Amino acid sequence: MDLRKFVAPECVFGVDARMLAASYASNIGARKVLIVTDPGVEAAGWTSDVVDGLKRAGLPYAVFDDVTPNPRAEEVMAGADVYLSENCNCIVAVGGGSPIDCAKGIGIVSTNKRHIVEFEGVDEVPFPIPPLICIPTTGGSSADVSQFAIINDMDRRVKIAIISKAILPDVALIDPVTLTTMPSELTSNTGIDTLSHAIEAYVSNAQSAVTDVLALEAIRLVTQYLAATVSDPLNVDLRSKISVACMDAGLAFSNAGLGIVHAMSHSLGGELDMPHGKTNSILLRHSIPFNFPLAGERYRQIGEAMGLDLADKDLDEVESVLVTELKRLDESVGITGGLADEGICLDDIPNLAGKAMDDPDIATNPREPGLRDIEEIYERAL
């Protein structure tokens, strides 16, 4: 067996886990905490729970909430200025992937004293970030358990991927209650994002026995519970299933890597500021025909984890049945249409494909693509 490493933060899972933020900050030795969040999370009340806990613990804090979906490099730099000017030494991120990735970026800049775009790539962060406690409020990004940060470089109109164990959070407080305020569209998009994380991790050329177990369980949970969760958003038991799936998928892809779906999705997000979960859901099933020749048996196992009876089917049938099931799952949670419905046209594809080819997620795809391969997948996804 090839050598594989596995890194993970401390994870606390369950109802009201978010209430432990102040306790963990105290244990870490926080002098002053920077809370990184966004206006939507604040409106839902999840940020105030953290603030109230810090007040009870007598811990000073500052709040940075100037974070947009697809967090931008300039937001990271502004947040780092607040972190340093307020003399903070700990970060608590409350929100989905955007606030958490922004918090990671703030930590990188605060410790390494360079512009965030200079850390693009794999293992390009020399010094670890300050202590980071994450409270995820969406069931999809897995940023709270991963060594990835995705930042939008608006100057180049591209999402950059920063991948380093130096940015792994210290603690993830995973509270399924926080998912109950998600609108249905966000629940759908982030749930399919979780599925794409798990599927890409399972077929990755850097998978391991450990990541395989996590990826397959995430696939099973999303397939079985996502549609029910969309229909019954206040059901904490269902939200818990999706939270577990998100955690499992995040630990899998953080250690096994991703592939062409995410590389292409990052290109779309950077160029057109499209929602990440939506682009993944569109691209996922269109990536399978390209990867299938080198990962057919793995896709069979993915289909079986989704509850499909594939034991007696040949690989051509497996591919067809799996793609059909992914489309059915998308439609069951309200995701329809293709990239053309999001405003993409053929003329956009060469630029998008070129940027996708430069994304580090390409490296762990099971089959090495050329530029024309990526263009063809975009074309099929229109």
Salt bridges, closest charged atoms under 4 A:
ASP16 OD1 - ARG18 NH1 3.05
ASP49 OD2 - ARG18 NE 2.70
GLU86 OE1 - LYS32 NZ 2.40
GLU118 OE1 - ARG114 NE 3.12
GLU120 OE1 - ARG156 NH2 2.80
ASP153 OD2 - ARG156 NE 2.77
ASP175 OD2 - ARG18 NH1 2.62
ASP193 OD1 - HIS197 NE2 3.26
ASP193 OD1 - HIS262 NE2 3.55
ASP193 OD1 - HIS276 NE2 3.55
GLU200 OE1 - HIS262 ND1 2.65
ASP212 OD2 - ARG298 NH2 2.89
GLU217 OE2 - ARG220 NH2 2.73
GLU271 OE2 - ARG157 NE 3.18
GLU271 OE1 - LYS355 NZ 2.61
ASP273 OD2 - ARG72 NH2 3.48
GLU297 OE1 - ARG300 NE 3.01
GLU325 OE2 - ARG328 NH2 2.84
ASP330 OD2 - ARG285 NH1 2.58
GLU342 OE2 - LYS278 NZ 2.83
ASP359 OD2 - HIS266 ND1 2.88
ASP361 OD2 - HIS266 ND1 3.61
GLU375 OE1 - ARG372 NH1 3.02
GLU376 OE2 - ARG372 NE 3.56
GLU379 OE2 - ARG372 NH1 2.92
